[in-house]
Amino acid sequence: MKTLTKILIITSFAFSHNLFAANEKNIVSNYKIEFTKEKESKNSLHIRCEFDINIEQLNIDTCIEMKFGGKLKEYTINDSTFSTYPHIDYVYDDEQKTIKFYPANSKYSHVIMEYDFLSYSTLVIYRNVCEIWETSFSEFYYPFIFGEKSLFDVTVKAPAEYLVIGGYNFTEKEGQPDIKIYHYKTEYPVASHSCVFAILPDSTYTNAKYGLKNFEVETYLLKDVDVPDKRITELLYLTSASIDFFSKYFGKYDNKQLGIENKLTYIFHKNAVSNRNDLNFIIASQYKFAQKPHILPLAHEIGHRWFGEWTLLIENGESGAYFIKESLNEYLSFIFAKYYYGQDFFDNIIDSCRRQYNTIKNTNRDKSLYDMKFNNNFTVVYNKGPLIINETVKLMGEDKWLLFMKDFYLKYAGKPNLKYEDFIELLKTEDEVSAILLDDLVKKGSIDI
Ligand SMILES: [Zn+2]
């Protein structure tokens, strides 16, 4: 790891007229990033990014705030050089994890930032088995405006003994003998926080590819954790069935505009927790995958293709953020389970949710779903949330609920500044009585179900 001393150097550089012409639609445009993995620097990357900040079109007289920074605060960003041309003032705040740019008289400014970024989250969650670079754990390793759509030109360079798998599909470019170079350019604007990727030590993993009907599944399994063959078969069936189920209601799995391919990669790690959907790949615990009685949680991850942090752009810190991003999707995976495993299985999951909820009922952990501004109370988000949705579905009917979820997805996927109120207002227009019930349950502390 490089020195932890933070050096901030302001430089200027030659300006060329049309080279960085601004895109009229976004505050930030012409976004180019290069991530370099250095051999000895675990959980750290050298990052160079450049973009235009478009000042004039927004008529902003305050500042432009981008998310930037990580969990270790003053230790996260090192050896930084930031430059802006034409010059605009900026302030980096490691406590708030923001970089603020203050507009000057110019129409826009081209920003170049170069720094080392140390991610505490990838270290803690993935335990040096692999590095997963995700903005989801409040590690903002490149600056972005949440809710904006960006066209990215991304390059990742890594020593040859690593594999890099992108949230969006990389093409491998010719590198030097000991360095691999991966590149992608998004064809359509994508969520500004979705520039995620995985770095795997090649020798630690076994790779396999499977052809499903018109769909390819790839797995990266750790060599030293045994997984029975029947588990892989089960995974392939579950993947196929859950994709069929969700796409029947909410539209095709692959989507060019979202950068989603007809292909899904599962990457496993050694932590006992943390399954994640990272666009074209899913991360999962290999221990749990090998031993758990069922692998339904992976259908939940597939559900995030439609409902989750990459499509429902409700910001962390907003009321009901994790009811919208997690509880809704968890309940959808239960409906899938009913079709796939049967009614008894569904009833057992609901009973299990009730048992789990009862362990916290009337305690200070029994928060309302409306208070779930961050994903910091799993019992409320994944047990109480589905329980209250189930009460609403009992009143409304499952078919009507699924139609409403489709309308909600089609109306709000990819739209910035989503709020819980948008969700409940839409439900009110479709079924007012059910909306009043659900809104009441979402805002309640203790519930009797
Ligand atoms: Zn989830």
Residues whose N, C-alpha, C, O or C-beta is under 5 A from the ligand:
A	BS01	ZN	E326
